[in-house]
Amino acid sequence: MDCIELTTIEDGSVVSAAGFRAAGLHAGFRKNPQRYDVALLEADELCVVAGTFTKNVFCSAPVQVCKARLGNRGYGMARAVVINSGIANAATGPEGLRRARKSARIVAGAVGCAEDDVLVASTGVIGVQLPMEPYKNYAAHLHESASASAQSGHDAARAIMTTDTHPKEYAVSYVSSAPGLQGVTFTVGGMAKGSGMIMPNMATMISCITTDAPLSGPVAHQVLLDVVNQTFNKVTVDSDTSTNDTCLLLASGKAAPHAMAEFAQDSQAISEFRSALLAVCTWLARDMARDGEGASKLVTVNVSGAANDADADEVARSIANSPLVKTAIYGHDANWGRIAAAAGKTHAAFRQEDVCISIMGMPVCQAGLPVKFSEEEALARFEEPEIVIDVNLGAGDASTTVWTCDFTHEYITINGDYRS
């Protein structure tokens, strides 16, 4: 991978890349008038889009509509994405599909494009039909108020939140040194929502990523899959895969309109772009884990020494999803036995006498046996906002990282009255 210098954009958002506008407002999907509940992301012109989606059998109507419009290839062209929060439009049958398509048609009329050029996403309560009045009443206003300002990007990120405590948005830029593109600045920006019902399967929670790089559909889809598998697919809050998971990458090409050929697979240009996309998606993924429902800690689980990638991933997810591990972290308890047990219940090939475990850089298990450590020092290290668990299985060279959070009493409170 080519080394490039990435610059974090101050107040970066989904509209930081050239060629995009956004808006967010309250339209009535939620009862609280202070909560924004619909976002519009609009491209200046028809642009390349690639997507990944949930594999939950109960996938929502918007997911079905988007998958149909992008086809089996997973990419196509789009002019706009409209996202509502508060109502998921999942498990709503043929009527839900009709309403998802109608919402796209209403927005297309406001934007001035074909219905098939509008993609839709929803998040919220499952099993409730999506009302059409918010679209009828506010689609024109959304389009008219959309802009490329940082505030507009922030409003859109705010509008897609459910139990999130803050909007999640990030953007970077870089100057290319690839052949034919020397000195050209490219930007990648994105927004995401996600706080609970999170353990994706070839998708994210809901995320829109934009770039002004000139990507072809096949290249956009492949690089998105590669990066999603390293980032959003490495997040788990509660091991539950949402019905509505959607990740879309839109490429306007505005930074170098006639340079699509330079962004071929395996080119230096696409390697540079992948680095920028990886940085944006990593930041958003970590922010979702940090903002897990009721969470007080971001938890990073590093597994190394696995026999293969699948074993590394299974062990890391088992540790990250363990309620016993997550509650021990909340209680500031360096209970490494729970980590060992979570690793040992998997199908991964390793021997307990080869395993080493550290918590916050402090060895607690070596060669499968306990290591004496200071409980006072452990308590002090648990005061950090991010808790890092390192597990070496001693069985090979494969490794991975998974991000999660602790379980607190607040998680029960949030999910106990979610529909109210």
Secondary structure, 3 states (H helix, E strand, C coil): CCCCCCEECCCCCCCCCCCEEEEEECCCCCCCCCCCCEEEEEEEEEEEEEEEECCCCCCCHHHHHHHHHHCCCCEEEEEEEEEEEEECCCCCHHHHHHHHHHHHHHHHHHHCCCHHHEEEEEEEECCCCCCCHHHHHHHHHHHHHCECCHHHHHHHHHHCCCCCCCCEEEEEEEECCCCCCCCCEEEEEEEEECCCCCCCCCCCCEEEEEECCCCCHHHHHHHHHHHHHHCHHHECCCCCCCCCCEEEEEECCCCCCCCHHHHCCCCHHHHHHHHHHHHHHHHHHHHHHHCCCCCCCEEEEEEEEECCHHHHHHHHHHHHHCHHHHHHHHCCCCCHHHHHHHHHCCCCCCCHHHCEEEECCEEEEECCEECCCCHHHHHHHCCCCEEEEEEECCCCCEEEEEEEECCCHHHHHHHHCCCC
